[in-house]
Amino acid sequence: MPASTIRGLIAEQIKLDNAAYIVHNFPTSAPDNLVTGKVYVNVYRERLINESATATVGQDLKCIVIVAKAGTEVAEDELEDALYEVLVSINSVANVDWTDAERAIISEKYIGYEITLQAHTKNIFKS
């Protein structure tokens, strides 16, 4: 997974910290049959913001965390543990902050969280 983009750096860090997780650095649908006990993570960019006053680019990103189980205390614990681990990974990436994590139902059968991230990087579009 190339880390040449901020989303790649975030996804790489999550995978490095959580080797058993299935991590993608692009938006993709949840698999039809997510393996019980596996955590599925997507990281992708939604928007770029030209911050000319600071010569930086703001980036709005999403990180989706999904577990296979639903409707049990075990599933809730698994999801909370995964959310915690992913947030720890995100916090270790420079210039990236998470702003909120909202519970979500994915593909009408999985539970998860949609984490909103903001990153600020050098504006490579200016000479």
ZANU-166151 format. One record per atom (N, C-alpha, C): residue number from 1; residue in three letters; x, y, z. Coordinates in nm, 2 decimals, always signed. Each point is the difference from the previous one (the first is absolute). Layout:
# residues N
<atom NUM "ALA" <X Y Z>>,
...
//
This chain:
# residues 127
<atom 1 "MET" <+0.09 -0.12 +0.00>>,
<atom 1 "MET" <-0.09 +0.12 +0.00>>,
<atom 1 "MET" <+0.09 +0.12 +0.00>>,
<atom 2 "PRO" <+0.01 +0.08 -0.11>>,
<atom 2 "PRO" <+0.09 +0.11 -0.01>>,
<atom 2 "PRO" <-0.05 +0.12 +0.10>>,
<atom 3 "ALA" <+0.10 +0.06 +0.06>>,
<atom 3 "ALA" <-0.02 +0.10 +0.09>>,
<atom 3 "ALA" <+0.03 +0.14 -0.05>>,
<atom 4 "SER" <-0.01 +0.02 -0.14>>,
<atom 4 "SER" <+0.04 +0.12 -0.06>>,
<atom 4 "SER" <-0.11 +0.11 +0.02>>,
<atom 5 "THR" <-0.12 -0.03 +0.05>>,
<atom 5 "THR" <-0.10 +0.09 +0.03>>,
<atom 5 "THR" <-0.03 +0.00 +0.15>>,
<atom 6 "ILE" <-0.07 +0.10 +0.05>>,
<atom 6 "ILE" <-0.03 +0.00 +0.14>>,
<atom 6 "ILE" <-0.10 -0.11 +0.03>>,
<atom 7 "ARG" <-0.09 -0.04 -0.09>>,
<atom 7 "ARG" <-0.09 -0.11 +0.03>>,
<atom 7 "ARG" <+0.08 -0.13 +0.00>>,
<atom 8 "GLY" <+0.11 -0.01 -0.08>>,
<atom 8 "GLY" <+0.09 -0.11 +0.00>>,
<atom 8 "GLY" <+0.08 -0.01 +0.13>>,
<atom 9 "LEU" <+0.04 +0.11 +0.05>>,
<atom 9 "LEU" <+0.08 +0.00 +0.13>>,
<atom 9 "LEU" <-0.09 -0.04 +0.11>>,
<atom 10 "ILE" <-0.12 +0.05 +0.00>>,
<atom 10 "ILE" <-0.10 -0.04 +0.11>>,
<atom 10 "ILE" <-0.03 -0.15 -0.01>>,
<atom 11 "ALA" <-0.03 -0.05 -0.12>>,
<atom 11 "ALA" <-0.03 -0.14 -0.01>>,
<atom 11 "ALA" <+0.12 -0.09 +0.03>>,
<atom 12 "GLU" <+0.12 +0.04 -0.04>>,
<atom 12 "GLU" <+0.12 -0.07 +0.03>>,
<atom 12 "GLU" <+0.02 -0.01 +0.15>>,
<atom 13 "GLN" <-0.02 +0.11 +0.07>>,
<atom 13 "GLN" <+0.02 +0.00 +0.15>>,
<atom 13 "GLN" <-0.10 -0.09 +0.07>>,
<atom 14 "ILE" <-0.13 +0.01 -0.05>>,
<atom 14 "ILE" <-0.10 -0.09 +0.06>>,
<atom 14 "ILE" <+0.04 -0.15 -0.02>>,
<atom 15 "LYS" <+0.04 -0.03 -0.12>>,
<atom 15 "LYS" <+0.04 -0.14 -0.03>>,
<atom 15 "LYS" <+0.13 -0.04 +0.08>>,
<atom 16 "LEU" <+0.09 +0.09 +0.02>>,
<atom 16 "LEU" <+0.12 -0.03 +0.07>>,
<atom 16 "LEU" <-0.03 -0.03 +0.15>>,
<atom 17 "ASP" <-0.09 +0.08 +0.05>>,
<atom 17 "ASP" <-0.04 -0.01 +0.14>>,
<atom 17 "ASP" <-0.10 -0.12 +0.03>>,
<atom 18 "ASN" <-0.07 -0.04 -0.11>>,
<atom 18 "ASN" <-0.10 -0.10 +0.02>>,
<atom 18 "ASN" <+0.01 -0.10 -0.12>>,
<atom 19 "ALA" <+0.10 -0.09 +0.01>>,
<atom 19 "ALA" <+0.03 -0.09 -0.12>>,
<atom 19 "ALA" <-0.11 -0.09 -0.04>>,
<atom 20 "ALA" <-0.09 -0.03 +0.09>>,
<atom 20 "ALA" <-0.11 -0.09 -0.04>>,
<atom 20 "ALA" <-0.12 +0.07 -0.07>>,
<atom 21 "TYR" <+0.00 +0.13 +0.00>>,
<atom 21 "TYR" <-0.11 +0.08 -0.06>>,
<atom 21 "TYR" <+0.01 -0.01 -0.16>>,
<atom 22 "ILE" <-0.11 +0.01 -0.06>>,
<atom 22 "ILE" <+0.00 +0.01 -0.15>>,
<atom 22 "ILE" <-0.02 +0.15 -0.03>>,
<atom 23 "VAL" <+0.11 +0.06 -0.06>>,
<atom 23 "VAL" <+0.00 +0.14 -0.01>>,
<atom 23 "VAL" <+0.02 +0.04 -0.15>>,
<atom 24 "HIS" <-0.09 +0.09 -0.04>>,
<atom 24 "HIS" <+0.01 +0.06 -0.14>>,
<atom 24 "HIS" <+0.02 +0.15 +0.01>>,
<atom 25 "ASN" <+0.08 +0.05 -0.09>>,
<atom 25 "ASN" <+0.02 +0.15 -0.01>>,
<atom 25 "ASN" <-0.08 +0.06 -0.11>>,
<atom 26 "PHE" <-0.12 -0.05 -0.02>>,
<atom 26 "PHE" <-0.09 +0.05 -0.10>>,
<atom 26 "PHE" <-0.15 -0.05 +0.04>>,
<atom 27 "PRO" <-0.10 +0.07 -0.05>>,
<atom 27 "PRO" <-0.13 -0.04 +0.04>>,
<atom 27 "PRO" <-0.04 -0.13 -0.07>>,
<atom 28 "THR" <-0.05 -0.09 +0.07>>,
<atom 28 "THR" <-0.05 -0.13 -0.05>>,
<atom 28 "THR" <-0.11 -0.05 +0.08>>,
<atom 29 "SER" <-0.09 -0.08 -0.06>>,
<atom 29 "SER" <-0.11 -0.05 +0.07>>,
<atom 29 "SER" <+0.04 -0.11 +0.10>>,
<atom 30 "ALA" <-0.08 -0.02 +0.10>>,
<atom 30 "ALA" <+0.03 -0.10 +0.10>>,
<atom 30 "ALA" <-0.02 -0.14 -0.08>>,
<atom 31 "PRO" <+0.08 -0.09 +0.04>>,
<atom 31 "PRO" <-0.01 -0.13 -0.07>>,
<atom 31 "PRO" <-0.13 -0.07 +0.03>>,
<atom 32 "ASP" <-0.05 -0.09 -0.09>>,
<atom 32 "ASP" <-0.13 -0.07 +0.03>>,
<atom 32 "ASP" <+0.01 -0.08 +0.12>>,
<atom 33 "ASN" <+0.11 -0.06 +0.03>>,
<atom 33 "ASN" <+0.02 -0.09 +0.11>>,
<atom 33 "ASN" <+0.12 +0.04 +0.08>>,
<atom 34 "LEU" <-0.01 +0.10 +0.09>>,
<atom 34 "LEU" <+0.11 +0.04 +0.08>>,
<atom 34 "LEU" <+0.03 -0.11 +0.11>>,
<atom 35 "VAL" <+0.12 -0.04 +0.01>>,
<atom 35 "VAL" <+0.03 -0.11 +0.09>>,
<atom 35 "VAL" <-0.01 +0.05 +0.14>>,
<atom 36 "THR" <-0.07 -0.08 +0.08>>,
<atom 36 "THR" <-0.02 +0.03 +0.14>>,
<atom 36 "THR" <+0.14 +0.01 +0.07>>,
<atom 37 "GLY" <+0.01 +0.10 +0.08>>,
<atom 37 "GLY" <+0.13 +0.03 +0.07>>,
<atom 37 "GLY" <+0.09 +0.09 -0.08>>,
<atom 38 "LYS" <-0.03 +0.02 -0.13>>,
<atom 38 "LYS" <+0.08 +0.10 -0.08>>,
<atom 38 "LYS" <-0.05 +0.14 +0.01>>,
<atom 39 "VAL" <+0.09 +0.09 -0.01>>,
<atom 39 "VAL" <-0.04 +0.14 +0.00>>,
<atom 39 "VAL" <+0.03 +0.05 -0.14>>,
<atom 40 "TYR" <-0.09 +0.07 -0.07>>,
<atom 40 "TYR" <+0.01 +0.05 -0.13>>,
<atom 40 "TYR" <+0.01 +0.16 +0.01>>,
<atom 41 "VAL" <+0.10 +0.06 -0.07>>,
<atom 41 "VAL" <+0.02 +0.14 +0.01>>,
<atom 41 "VAL" <+0.02 +0.06 -0.14>>,
<atom 42 "ASN" <-0.06 +0.11 -0.03>>,
<atom 42 "ASN" <+0.02 +0.08 -0.12>>,
<atom 42 "ASN" <+0.04 +0.14 +0.04>>,
<atom 43 "VAL" <+0.10 +0.05 -0.07>>,
<atom 43 "VAL" <+0.04 +0.14 +0.02>>,
<atom 43 "VAL" <+0.00 +0.07 -0.14>>,
<atom 44 "TYR" <-0.08 +0.11 -0.01>>,
<atom 44 "TYR" <+0.00 +0.07 -0.13>>,
<atom 44 "TYR" <-0.02 +0.15 +0.02>>,
<atom 45 "ARG" <+0.04 +0.07 -0.10>>,
<atom 45 "ARG" <-0.01 +0.15 +0.00>>,
<atom 45 "ARG" <-0.14 +0.04 -0.06>>,
<atom 46 "GLU" <-0.06 +0.10 +0.06>>,
<atom 46 "GLU" <-0.13 +0.05 -0.05>>,
<atom 46 "GLU" <+0.02 +0.14 -0.06>>,
<atom 47 "ARG" <+0.09 +0.08 +0.05>>,
<atom 47 "ARG" <+0.01 +0.14 -0.05>>,
<atom 47 "ARG" <+0.14 +0.06 +0.03>>,
<atom 48 "LEU" <+0.04 +0.09 -0.09>>,
<atom 48 "LEU" <+0.12 +0.08 +0.01>>,
<atom 48 "LEU" <-0.04 +0.14 +0.03>>,
<atom 49 "ILE" <+0.07 +0.07 +0.08>>,
<atom 49 "ILE" <-0.02 +0.15 +0.03>>,
<atom 49 "ILE" <+0.13 +0.07 -0.02>>,
<atom 50 "ASN" <+0.00 +0.10 -0.09>>,
<atom 50 "ASN" <+0.12 +0.08 -0.02>>,
<atom 50 "ASN" <+0.00 +0.11 +0.11>>,
<atom 51 "GLU" <+0.10 -0.02 +0.09>>,
<atom 51 "GLU" <+0.02 +0.10 +0.11>>,
<atom 51 "GLU" <+0.12 +0.09 -0.04>>,
<atom 52 "SER" <-0.03 +0.09 -0.08>>,
<atom 52 "SER" <+0.10 +0.09 -0.06>>,
<atom 52 "SER" <+0.08 +0.08 +0.10>>,
<atom 53 "ALA" <-0.07 +0.04 +0.11>>,
<atom 53 "ALA" <+0.06 +0.09 +0.10>>,
<atom 53 "ALA" <+0.12 -0.08 +0.07>>,
<atom 54 "THR" <-0.01 -0.13 +0.01>>,
<atom 54 "THR" <+0.10 -0.08 +0.06>>,
<atom 54 "THR" <+0.08 -0.08 -0.10>>,
<atom 55 "ALA" <-0.03 +0.01 -0.12>>,
<atom 55 "ALA" <+0.07 -0.08 -0.11>>,
<atom 55 "ALA" <-0.01 -0.15 +0.03>>,
<atom 56 "THR" <-0.12 -0.04 +0.05>>,
<atom 56 "THR" <-0.02 -0.14 +0.02>>,
<atom 56 "THR" <-0.13 -0.04 -0.07>>,
<atom 57 "VAL" <-0.02 -0.13 +0.00>>,
<atom 57 "VAL" <-0.12 -0.06 -0.05>>,
<atom 57 "VAL" <-0.07 -0.08 +0.11>>,
<atom 58 "GLY" <-0.12 +0.04 +0.03>>,
<atom 58 "GLY" <-0.08 -0.07 +0.09>>,
<atom 58 "GLY" <-0.07 -0.12 -0.07>>,
<atom 59 "GLN" <-0.01 -0.11 +0.07>>,
<atom 59 "GLN" <-0.06 -0.12 -0.06>>,
<atom 59 "GLN" <-0.10 -0.06 +0.10>>,
<atom 60 "ASP" <-0.12 -0.02 -0.05>>,
<atom 60 "ASP" <-0.10 -0.06 +0.08>>,
<atom 60 "ASP" <+0.00 -0.15 -0.04>>,
<atom 61 "LEU" <+0.01 -0.09 +0.09>>,
<atom 61 "LEU" <+0.01 -0.14 -0.02>>,
<atom 61 "LEU" <-0.11 -0.08 +0.08>>,
<atom 62 "LYS" <-0.03 -0.12 -0.04>>,
<atom 62 "LYS" <-0.08 -0.09 +0.08>>,
<atom 62 "LYS" <+0.08 -0.13 +0.02>>,
<atom 63 "CYS" <-0.03 -0.05 +0.12>>,
<atom 63 "CYS" <+0.05 -0.13 +0.03>>,
<atom 63 "CYS" <-0.12 -0.09 +0.05>>,
<atom 64 "ILE" <-0.03 -0.10 -0.06>>,
<atom 64 "ILE" <-0.11 -0.09 +0.03>>,
<atom 64 "ILE" <+0.06 -0.12 +0.07>>,
<atom 65 "VAL" <-0.06 -0.03 +0.12>>,
<atom 65 "VAL" <+0.04 -0.12 +0.08>>,
<atom 65 "VAL" <-0.12 -0.09 +0.01>>,
<atom 66 "ILE" <+0.02 -0.13 -0.05>>,
<atom 66 "ILE" <-0.12 -0.09 +0.00>>,
<atom 66 "ILE" <+0.04 -0.13 +0.07>>,
<atom 67 "VAL" <-0.10 -0.06 +0.07>>,
<atom 67 "VAL" <+0.02 -0.14 +0.05>>,
<atom 67 "VAL" <-0.12 -0.08 -0.05>>,
<atom 68 "ALA" <+0.02 -0.13 +0.00>>,
<atom 68 "ALA" <-0.10 -0.09 -0.06>>,
<atom 68 "ALA" <-0.12 -0.03 +0.09>>,
<atom 69 "LYS" <+0.02 +0.01 +0.13>>,
<atom 69 "LYS" <-0.11 -0.04 +0.09>>,
<atom 69 "LYS" <-0.09 +0.12 +0.02>>,
<atom 70 "ALA" <-0.12 -0.02 +0.04>>,
<atom 70 "ALA" <-0.10 +0.10 +0.04>>,
<atom 70 "ALA" <-0.10 -0.05 +0.10>>,
<atom 71 "GLY" <-0.05 +0.09 +0.08>>,
<atom 71 "GLY" <-0.11 -0.03 +0.09>>,
<atom 71 "GLY" <+0.03 -0.08 +0.12>>,
<atom 72 "THR" <+0.13 +0.00 +0.04>>,
<atom 72 "THR" <+0.04 -0.07 +0.12>>,
<atom 72 "THR" <+0.10 +0.08 +0.08>>,
<atom 73 "GLU" <+0.01 -0.03 +0.13>>,
<atom 73 "GLU" <+0.10 +0.07 +0.08>>,
<atom 73 "GLU" <+0.14 -0.02 -0.05>>,
<atom 74 "VAL" <+0.03 -0.13 -0.05>>,
<atom 74 "VAL" <+0.13 -0.03 -0.05>>,
<atom 74 "VAL" <+0.03 +0.08 -0.12>>,
<atom 75 "ALA" <-0.10 +0.02 -0.09>>,
<atom 75 "ALA" <+0.02 +0.08 -0.12>>,
<atom 75 "ALA" <+0.03 +0.15 +0.04>>,
<atom 76 "GLU" <-0.07 +0.05 +0.10>>,
<atom 76 "GLU" <+0.02 +0.14 +0.04>>,
<atom 76 "GLU" <+0.14 +0.01 +0.06>>,
<atom 77 "ASP" <+0.05 -0.10 +0.08>>,
<atom 77 "ASP" <+0.13 +0.01 +0.05>>,
<atom 77 "ASP" <+0.11 -0.01 -0.11>>,
<atom 78 "GLU" <-0.02 -0.08 -0.09>>,
<atom 78 "GLU" <+0.09 -0.02 -0.12>>,
<atom 78 "GLU" <+0.01 +0.13 -0.07>>,
<atom 79 "LEU" <-0.12 +0.07 -0.03>>,
<atom 79 "LEU" <+0.00 +0.12 -0.07>>,
<atom 79 "LEU" <+0.07 +0.11 +0.08>>,
<atom 80 "GLU" <-0.03 +0.01 +0.13>>,
<atom 80 "GLU" <+0.07 +0.10 +0.08>>,
<atom 80 "GLU" <+0.15 -0.01 +0.01>>,
<atom 81 "ASP" <+0.04 -0.13 +0.01>>,
<atom 81 "ASP" <+0.15 -0.03 +0.00>>,
<atom 81 "ASP" <+0.06 +0.05 -0.13>>,
<atom 82 "ALA" <-0.07 -0.04 -0.11>>,
<atom 82 "ALA" <+0.06 +0.04 -0.14>>,
<atom 82 "ALA" <+0.00 +0.15 -0.01>>,
<atom 83 "LEU" <-0.10 +0.07 +0.04>>,
<atom 83 "LEU" <-0.01 +0.15 -0.01>>,
<atom 83 "LEU" <+0.12 +0.05 +0.08>>,
<atom 84 "TYR" <+0.02 -0.04 +0.12>>,
<atom 84 "TYR" <+0.11 +0.05 +0.08>>,
<atom 84 "TYR" <+0.13 -0.02 -0.07>>,
<atom 85 "GLU" <+0.03 -0.12 -0.05>>,
<atom 85 "GLU" <+0.12 -0.03 -0.06>>,
<atom 85 "GLU" <+0.03 +0.09 -0.12>>,
<atom 86 "VAL" <-0.11 +0.02 -0.08>>,
<atom 86 "VAL" <+0.02 +0.08 -0.12>>,
<atom 86 "VAL" <+0.02 +0.15 +0.04>>,
<atom 87 "LEU" <-0.07 +0.05 +0.10>>,
<atom 87 "LEU" <+0.03 +0.13 +0.04>>,
<atom 87 "LEU" <+0.14 +0.02 +0.05>>,
<atom 88 "VAL" <+0.05 -0.09 +0.07>>,
<atom 88 "VAL" <+0.14 +0.00 +0.05>>,
<atom 88 "VAL" <+0.09 +0.01 -0.12>>,
<atom 89 "SER" <-0.02 -0.08 -0.10>>,
<atom 89 "SER" <+0.08 +0.00 -0.12>>,
<atom 89 "SER" <-0.01 +0.14 -0.07>>,
<atom 90 "ILE" <-0.12 +0.05 -0.02>>,
<atom 90 "ILE" <-0.02 +0.13 -0.06>>,
<atom 90 "ILE" <+0.08 +0.11 +0.07>>,
<atom 91 "ASN" <-0.01 +0.00 +0.14>>,
<atom 91 "ASN" <+0.06 +0.10 +0.08>>,
<atom 91 "ASN" <+0.15 +0.00 -0.01>>,
<atom 92 "SER" <+0.06 -0.11 -0.05>>,
<atom 92 "SER" <+0.15 -0.01 -0.01>>,
<atom 92 "SER" <+0.05 +0.06 -0.14>>,
<atom 93 "VAL" <-0.09 +0.03 -0.09>>,
<atom 93 "VAL" <+0.04 +0.06 -0.13>>,
<atom 93 "VAL" <+0.01 +0.15 +0.01>>,
<atom 94 "ALA" <+0.11 +0.05 -0.04>>,
<atom 94 "ALA" <+0.02 +0.15 +0.01>>,
<atom 94 "ALA" <-0.10 +0.07 -0.09>>,
<atom 95 "ASN" <-0.04 +0.12 +0.05>>,
<atom 95 "ASN" <-0.09 +0.09 -0.08>>,
<atom 95 "ASN" <-0.14 -0.06 -0.03>>,
<atom 96 "VAL" <-0.04 -0.10 +0.08>>,
<atom 96 "VAL" <-0.13 -0.06 -0.02>>,
<atom 96 "VAL" <-0.08 +0.01 +0.13>>,
<atom 97 "ASP" <-0.12 +0.04 +0.00>>,
<atom 97 "ASP" <-0.08 +0.00 +0.12>>,
<atom 97 "ASP" <-0.14 -0.06 -0.04>>,
<atom 98 "TRP" <-0.06 -0.07 +0.09>>,
<atom 98 "TRP" <-0.13 -0.05 -0.02>>,
<atom 98 "TRP" <-0.09 +0.10 +0.08>>,
<atom 99 "THR" <-0.12 +0.03 -0.06>>,
<atom 99 "THR" <-0.09 +0.09 +0.05>>,
<atom 99 "THR" <-0.12 -0.06 +0.07>>,
<atom 100 "ASP" <-0.05 -0.11 -0.06>>,
<atom 100 "ASP" <-0.11 -0.08 +0.06>>,
<atom 100 "ASP" <-0.01 -0.14 -0.06>>,
<atom 101 "ALA" <-0.07 -0.08 +0.08>>,
<atom 101 "ALA" <-0.02 -0.14 -0.04>>,
<atom 101 "ALA" <-0.14 -0.03 +0.02>>,
<atom 102 "GLU" <-0.07 -0.03 -0.11>>,
<atom 102 "GLU" <-0.15 -0.02 +0.00>>,
<atom 102 "GLU" <-0.03 -0.15 -0.03>>,
<atom 103 "ARG" <-0.08 -0.05 +0.08>>,
<atom 103 "ARG" <-0.05 -0.14 -0.02>>,
<atom 103 "ARG" <-0.07 -0.02 -0.13>>,
<atom 104 "ALA" <+0.02 -0.11 -0.07>>,
<atom 104 "ALA" <-0.06 -0.02 -0.13>>,
<atom 104 "ALA" <-0.04 -0.15 -0.01>>,
<atom 105 "ILE" <-0.10 -0.02 -0.08>>,
<atom 105 "ILE" <-0.03 -0.13 -0.05>>,
<atom 105 "ILE" <+0.04 -0.01 -0.14>>,
<atom 106 "ILE" <+0.08 -0.10 -0.03>>,
<atom 106 "ILE" <+0.07 -0.02 -0.13>>,
<atom 106 "ILE" <-0.07 -0.11 -0.08>>,
<atom 107 "SER" <-0.03 +0.02 -0.12>>,
<atom 107 "SER" <-0.06 -0.10 -0.09>>,
<atom 107 "SER" <-0.12 -0.07 +0.07>>,
<atom 108 "GLU" <-0.07 +0.07 +0.09>>,
<atom 108 "GLU" <-0.12 -0.05 +0.07>>,
<atom 108 "GLU" <+0.02 -0.12 +0.08>>,
<atom 109 "LYS" <+0.13 -0.04 +0.03>>,
<atom 109 "LYS" <+0.02 -0.12 +0.08>>,
<atom 109 "LYS" <+0.12 +0.01 +0.10>>,
<atom 110 "TYR" <+0.09 +0.10 -0.02>>,
<atom 110 "TYR" <+0.12 +0.01 +0.08>>,
<atom 110 "TYR" <-0.01 +0.13 +0.09>>,
<atom 111 "ILE" <+0.06 -0.01 +0.11>>,
<atom 111 "ILE" <+0.01 +0.13 +0.08>>,
<atom 111 "ILE" <+0.14 +0.06 -0.01>>,
<atom 112 "GLY" <+0.00 +0.13 +0.01>>,
<atom 112 "GLY" <+0.13 +0.06 -0.01>>,
<atom 112 "GLY" <+0.00 +0.15 +0.05>>,
<atom 113 "TYR" <+0.11 +0.06 -0.03>>,
<atom 113 "TYR" <+0.01 +0.15 +0.03>>,
<atom 113 "TYR" <+0.06 +0.06 -0.13>>,
<atom 114 "GLU" <-0.05 +0.12 -0.02>>,
<atom 114 "GLU" <+0.05 +0.09 -0.11>>,
<atom 114 "GLU" <+0.07 +0.11 +0.07>>,
<atom 115 "ILE" <+0.13 +0.01 -0.01>>,
<atom 115 "ILE" <+0.09 +0.09 +0.07>>,
<atom 115 "ILE" <+0.03 +0.12 -0.10>>,
<atom 116 "THR" <-0.02 +0.12 +0.04>>,
<atom 116 "THR" <+0.04 +0.11 -0.09>>,
<atom 116 "THR" <+0.13 +0.05 +0.04>>,
<atom 117 "LEU" <+0.09 +0.02 -0.10>>,
<atom 117 "LEU" <+0.14 +0.04 +0.03>>,
<atom 117 "LEU" <+0.03 +0.13 -0.08>>,
<atom 118 "GLN" <+0.09 +0.08 +0.06>>,
<atom 118 "GLN" <+0.05 +0.12 -0.07>>,
<atom 118 "GLN" <+0.15 -0.01 +0.00>>,
<atom 119 "ALA" <+0.06 +0.03 -0.12>>,
<atom 119 "ALA" <+0.14 +0.00 -0.01>>,
<atom 119 "ALA" <+0.05 +0.13 -0.07>>,
<atom 120 "HIS" <+0.12 +0.04 +0.03>>,
<atom 120 "HIS" <+0.05 +0.12 -0.06>>,
<atom 120 "HIS" <+0.14 -0.03 -0.05>>,
<atom 121 "THR" <+0.02 +0.02 -0.13>>,
<atom 121 "THR" <+0.13 -0.03 -0.06>>,
<atom 121 "THR" <+0.05 +0.11 -0.08>>,
<atom 122 "LYS" <+0.12 +0.00 -0.04>>,
<atom 122 "LYS" <+0.06 +0.11 -0.08>>,
<atom 122 "LYS" <-0.07 +0.00 -0.13>>,
<atom 123 "ASN" <-0.02 +0.12 -0.05>>,
<atom 123 "ASN" <-0.07 +0.02 -0.13>>,
<atom 123 "ASN" <+0.09 -0.03 -0.11>>,
<atom 124 "ILE" <+0.00 -0.12 -0.06>>,
<atom 124 "ILE" <+0.08 -0.04 -0.11>>,
<atom 124 "ILE" <-0.04 +0.05 -0.13>>,
<atom 125 "PHE" <-0.12 +0.07 +0.00>>,
<atom 125 "PHE" <-0.05 +0.04 -0.13>>,
<atom 125 "PHE" <+0.05 +0.14 -0.04>>,
<atom 126 "LYS" <+0.07 +0.07 +0.10>>,
<atom 126 "LYS" <+0.06 +0.13 -0.03>>,
<atom 126 "LYS" <+0.15 -0.02 -0.03>>,
<atom 127 "SER" <+0.05 +0.08 -0.09>>,
<atom 127 "SER" <+0.14 -0.01 -0.03>>,
<atom 127 "SER" <+0.08 +0.09 +0.09>>,
//
